[in-house]
Amino acid sequence: MTVNFQYVGVDVSETLSAFTEEKLEKLFNKYEFLISATVFFKQDENKHDTGKICNIELSLPGPRVFATSTERNFEVAVRATIKDLERQLQKRKEVLKAH
């Protein structure tokens, strides 16, 4: 499992990286066709209280899967983004089973 973290306008956080990697580990174990993940953490300058943005892009055979969420803190944003990715991966898995 390869996970690349990019902090855009935000201080690098080892605990946030570890938290995100732990959550992604569950996805990688459940969906064996995943190759890698790229995680972006950003701060929306206009919304200081709810402007924590988490973007995650997953590489897998076929088109890439991408999800984003904006929340009050990064941990909640990570959970929401991964929940959205899991929904997309479940659909992709059904398509792969059909072939």
N, C-alpha and C positions, 0 to 999 in steps of 0.2 A: 504494500500500500504506500503510495507516494502522495503526500499532502504538502502543497506549497502555500505559504501564508504571505499575504501582502497587506501591510497596514498603510492606508492612504490618509495622511493628515492626522494619524492617531499614534500614540505611543505604543511600542511593541510590548505585548504582555505575554509572558510565558504561561501564566495560569490560564489565560483565555485560549492560547494555542493548545494547551494540554486538554482543556475542557472540550474544545471543538474536535480535536483528534480522537478523543474517547467516544464522542457521539458518532463520528464518521466511521470509526472502527466497527461499530455495530452494523452500519450499512454495508461495509465491505465484506463482513462475515455473512450477511444475509444474501447479498447479491454478488456472486462470485465473478460475474463478468465485468465488474468495475475495474478500471485501470488506475486512475489517479483523480485527485481533487485539487482544485485551486480555490482558495478562500480569500476574499477581500473584506477587510474591515474599513469602513469609512465613517466620517462624522458629517452630517448635514449641517452646514454653517447656519442655515436659516432657522432650524428647529433644534435648539440646544437641549431641550428637555426630552424630546422623543426622536431625535435625529441619529440614532445609532443604526447604521446600515450594515447588514451582512449579506454578501453575495457568495454563492458557492456554485462552482461549475464542475461537473463530473465528466470525466472522459470514459467512454465505453465504446464497444463496437457500434457503428452507426452514428447518428447525430448525437452531439453532446447534450447533456441535461443541465439546465440552469435554473436556479431559484434565487430570489432575493426577498428580504423583509426589512422593515424599518420599525424599531421598537424603542422602548424606554432605556433598555440596557442591552449590551451585546449578548449576554447569555440567553435572554429571551429571544433575541433575533436569531441566534444560532438554532435554538430548538424549533422555532417556526419555519425556518428555512429548510431544516432537515426533514421536518414533517411533510413539507411540500415536495421535497425531492423524493421521499419515500413513496408518496402517492404516484409520482411520475414513473418511478422505477417499477412499481407494481404493474402499471399499465404496460410498460416496456417488456416486462417478464412474460406477461400474458401473450403479447405479440410474438415473442421469441418461442414460446411453447407451441404456438399454433403452426410453426414451420417445421 
